[in-house]
Amino acid sequence: MILTLTPNPCVDKTVFIDRLEPGGRFRSNKCTFVPGGKGSNVSRAAKALGADTAAMVIVGGHTGHHVVEMIEKDDGVRCVPVWVAGITRTITTVLESEVHRQTAFFEPGSPVTPEEAEAVVACFREAVKGAAVATFNGSVPDPSLLDLHRHCVRIAGEAGVFTILDSYGEEFRRGLAAGPDMVKPNREEAALLLGRNLDSVKDCWEAVDAFHALGAGLVALSLGAGGALVSRDGERYEVRPPKIKEVNPVGSGDALVAGFAVGIERDLPLAETARLGVAAGTANALSWDIGHFTREEVEAVAAQVQVIPV
């Protein structure tokens, strides 16, 4: 089983209009709602790849209930909610069909008390039992949770669970201190944490080595549409996806994490795990809805992915 942890989920609302103009009033011809948050995206993609998965989320209020309902009923994923007194945020994206432009509005995350933070860790300790892989995804909604990834990575590791950290900023830095088995930064996140520019492939490989030096056994440095650099125990690959007509790249990094998690759970060789991860990330970008691809679509993309030993 693959357990995902999303500290800062949301109701992901998309409003479709022809064109947005400042100060105007507009009627939408379509509006969609999905459970947002990096971990829930990973669970949705992992399920699409045929894996058993559960999504742990910190939620509150009526929007929190909506998130749990969508994860369970729409995505068909088992949800492990941890309830707090605050209200789960909504992220509203306005999609202009005439120019295919997105404008997103992010609400602040829910406040979390120190007592609620302790309850989250206790819930994770129980939820991770029986998991083969645990992924730790995204930001935290409140400073009381800055050490959440660090605590939970350590708990999962002590339970013999393979851990994947995909975060950024201070929570990523603190999570690294717990020694996750794998990290999946993108180029911008890696540059921010390491305090250096990653302008060339050489720079990126040096960043990969820096993450190894910080304790990560497996590093997958995402290059967006350029694929990923993957390294473990001296085995290194440049993984290149095929050229596609991109529809929506949002969530492709989460789909990549899902592909790696599934490959690791299935004990695939690193090259094939990397192929699956990049193929899932690429397949995700072929449609608007995050993680709504089929195994057949991923397999078709995977056949075109280049895995080049370095």
C-alpha positions in Angstrom: 0.0 0.0 0.0 1.1 3.5 -0.8 0.2 6.1 1.9 0.3 9.8 1.0 0.4 12.7 3.4 -1.1 16.1 2.4 -0.8 18.6 5.2 -2.4 21.4 3.2 -5.2 20.1 1.0 -7.8 22.2 -0.8 -10.9 22.2 -2.8 -9.5 22.8 -6.3 -12.1 24.8 -8.2 -11.7 25.7 -11.9 -13.9 28.3 -13.5 -14.0 28.3 -17.3 -14.7 31.6 -19.1 -13.9 33.0 -22.6 -11.7 35.8 -21.4 -10.9 37.6 -18.2 -10.7 41.4 -18.0 -9.9 43.3 -14.7 -12.9 44.8 -13.1 -15.4 42.9 -15.2 -18.3 40.6 -14.3 -18.3 37.2 -16.1 -20.6 34.2 -16.5 -18.9 30.8 -16.5 -20.1 28.1 -18.8 -18.4 25.4 -16.7 -17.1 24.9 -13.2 -15.3 21.8 -11.8 -14.2 20.7 -8.4 -11.5 18.2 -7.4 -9.7 17.4 -4.2 -6.5 19.4 -4.4 -3.1 19.0 -2.7 0.0 17.2 -3.8 -0.5 14.0 -1.8 -4.1 13.5 -3.0 -2.8 14.0 -6.5 -0.2 11.3 -5.9 -2.9 8.9 -4.6 -5.2 9.6 -7.6 -2.3 8.9 -10.0 -1.1 5.8 -8.1 -4.6 4.4 -8.2 -4.7 5.0 -12.0 -1.6 2.9 -12.2 -3.3 0.1 -10.4 -1.8 0.5 -6.9 -3.5 0.3 -3.5 -3.3 3.7 -1.9 -4.6 5.8 1.0 -4.6 9.5 1.3 -4.1 11.1 4.7 -5.2 14.8 4.8 -5.5 17.5 7.4 -9.0 19.0 6.9 -11.6 21.2 8.6 -15.0 22.7 8.1 -17.4 22.2 5.2 -14.7 22.4 2.6 -12.8 19.7 4.5 -15.8 17.4 4.3 -16.0 18.2 0.6 -12.4 17.1 0.1 -12.9 13.9 2.0 -16.0 13.1 0.0 -14.4 13.7 -3.3 -11.3 11.6 -2.5 -13.4 8.7 -1.5 -16.3 8.9 -3.9 -14.9 10.6 -7.0 -11.3 9.2 -6.8 -12.2 5.9 -5.2 -9.3 6.3 -2.8 -9.4 5.5 0.9 -9.1 8.7 2.9 -7.6 9.1 6.3 -8.8 12.5 7.6 -7.4 14.4 10.6 -9.9 17.0 11.6 -8.9 20.5 12.9 -11.0 23.4 13.9 -9.9 25.6 10.9 -11.5 25.5 7.5 -9.8 23.8 4.5 -8.8 26.3 1.8 -10.1 26.7 -1.7 -7.9 27.3 -4.7 -9.8 28.9 -7.6 -8.3 28.8 -11.1 -9.9 30.8 -13.9 -9.2 29.3 -17.3 -9.7 31.5 -20.3 -10.6 29.4 -23.3 -9.9 32.0 -25.9 -6.2 32.4 -25.0 -5.8 29.2 -22.9 -4.5 31.2 -19.9 -4.8 30.3 -16.3 -5.1 32.6 -13.3 -5.0 31.1 -9.9 -6.2 32.4 -6.5 -4.8 30.7 -3.4 -6.5 31.1 -0.1 -4.4 30.8 3.1 -4.1 27.4 4.8 -6.0 26.5 7.9 -4.4 27.4 11.3 -3.4 24.3 13.3 -2.8 24.3 17.1 0.1 22.5 18.7 -2.4 20.0 20.1 -3.8 19.4 16.7 -0.3 19.0 15.3 0.4 16.3 17.9 -2.8 14.5 16.8 -1.7 14.5 13.2 1.6 12.7 14.1 -0.3 10.2 16.3 -2.7 9.5 13.4 0.2 9.0 11.0 1.8 6.6 13.3 -1.2 4.4 13.0 -2.0 5.0 9.3 1.5 4.0 8.1 1.2 0.5 9.6 1.1 -1.9 6.7 2.3 0.6 4.1 5.2 -0.3 1.8 5.8 3.3 0.6 4.9 6.7 2.2 5.1 10.0 0.4 5.3 13.4 2.1 3.9 16.1 -0.1 3.8 19.8 -0.4 3.7 22.6 2.1 2.2 22.9 5.6 -0.7 25.3 6.5 0.7 26.5 9.8 4.1 27.0 11.4 3.1 24.5 14.1 3.6 21.8 11.4 7.0 22.8 10.1 8.5 19.7 11.6 5.7 17.4 10.5 7.6 15.9 7.5 10.6 15.4 9.7 8.7 13.6 12.4 6.7 11.4 10.0 9.6 10.5 7.7 11.4 9.2 10.8 8.3 7.3 12.1 7.9 5.7 8.7 11.5 4.8 8.3 11.6 3.2 11.7 8.6 1.1 10.6 10.6 -0.1 7.5 8.5 1.9 5.1 10.2 3.4 2.0 9.9 7.2 2.3 9.6 9.8 -0.5 9.9 13.5 0.4 8.5 16.0 -2.2 8.2 19.4 -0.4 9.9 22.8 -0.6 11.1 25.6 1.6 11.7 25.2 5.3 9.6 22.1 5.7 11.6 20.4 3.0 14.9 21.4 4.7 13.7 20.0 8.0 12.3 16.8 6.4 15.7 16.1 4.8 17.2 15.9 8.3 15.2 12.8 8.9 16.9 10.9 6.1 14.2 10.1 3.6 14.9 7.3 1.2 14.1 9.5 -1.8 13.6 13.1 -2.6 12.0 14.6 -5.7 12.7 18.3 -5.9 12.2 20.3 -9.1 14.9 22.6 -10.4 13.5 25.7 -8.7 13.0 23.9 -5.3 16.5 22.5 -5.5 18.1 25.8 -6.4 16.3 27.5 -3.5 17.3 24.9 -0.9 20.9 24.6 -2.0 21.4 28.3 -2.6 22.8 28.0 -6.1 21.8 28.5 -9.7 21.0 25.3 -11.7 21.3 26.7 -15.2 23.1 23.7 -16.9 22.8 20.0 -16.8 26.2 19.9 -15.1 24.7 22.2 -12.4 21.8 19.9 -12.0 23.9 16.8 -11.6 26.0 18.6 -8.9 22.7 19.4 -7.2 21.8 15.7 -7.3 25.1 14.9 -5.6 24.4 17.6 -3.0 21.2 15.8 -2.1 23.0 12.5 -1.8 25.5 14.3 0.6 22.5 15.4 2.7 21.4 11.8 3.1 19.0 11.0 0.3 19.6 7.6 -1.2 17.5 8.1 -4.3 17.3 11.5 -6.0 14.9 12.3 -8.8 15.5 15.9 -9.9 12.5 17.0 -12.0 13.3 19.1 -15.1 9.6 19.6 -16.0 9.0 19.0 -19.7 12.7 18.0 -19.9 12.2 14.9 -17.9 14.3 14.1 -14.8 17.8 13.2 -13.6 17.7 10.1 -11.5 20.5 8.7 -9.3 21.0 5.9 -6.7 24.1 4.1 -5.5 26.1 5.2 -8.5 23.4 4.2 -11.0 22.5 7.4 -12.9 20.0 8.2 -15.7 18.9 11.1 -17.7 15.2 10.4 -18.4 13.7 12.2 -21.4 10.0 12.2 -22.2 8.6 12.3 -25.7 7.4 15.7 -27.2 3.7 16.1 -26.5 1.0 18.7 -27.0 0.7 19.9 -23.4 -2.7 20.6 -22.1 -2.1 21.1 -18.3 1.2 20.4 -16.6 -0.2 21.0 -13.1 0.2 17.9 -11.0 2.8 16.2 -13.3 5.4 16.3 -10.6 2.9 14.5 -8.3 2.2 11.9 -11.0 6.0 11.4 -11.4 6.1 10.7 -7.6 3.2 8.2 -8.0 5.1 6.4 -10.8 8.2 6.1 -8.6 6.2 5.0 -5.6 4.5 2.3 -7.7 7.8 1.1 -9.2 9.4 0.9 -5.8 6.5 -1.0 -4.3 6.7 -3.4 -7.2 10.5 -3.7 -6.8 11.2 -2.7 -10.4 14.7 -1.9 -11.5 15.7 1.8 -11.1 15.7 2.4 -14.9 12.1 1.0 -15.2 10.9 2.9 -12.1 12.3 6.1 -13.6 10.6 5.3 -16.9 7.3 4.8 -15.2 7.6 8.0 -13.2 8.4 10.2 -16.2 5.7 8.5 -18.3 3.1 9.1 -15.6 4.1 12.8 -15.3 4.0 13.2 -19.1 0.6 11.4 -19.4 -0.8 13.7 -16.7 0.0 16.8 -18.9 -2.1 15.4 -21.8 -5.4 16.4 -20.2 -6.8 19.2 -18.0 -7.8 17.0 -15.0 -4.9 16.1 -12.7 -4.2 12.3 -12.5 -7.0 11.3 -14.8 -5.0 9.1 -17.1 -5.3 5.4 -17.8 -2.6 2.7 -17.5 -2.8 2.2 -21.2 -2.0 5.9 -21.8 1.0 5.7 -19.5 2.2 2.5 -21.1 2.0 4.2 -24.6 4.1 7.1 -23.3 6.5 4.9 -21.5 7.4 3.1 -24.7 8.7 6.5 -26.0 10.6 7.6 -22.9 14.4 7.5 -23.2 16.3 6.3 -20.2 19.9 7.1 -20.9 22.7 5.8 -18.5 25.1 8.5 -17.4 
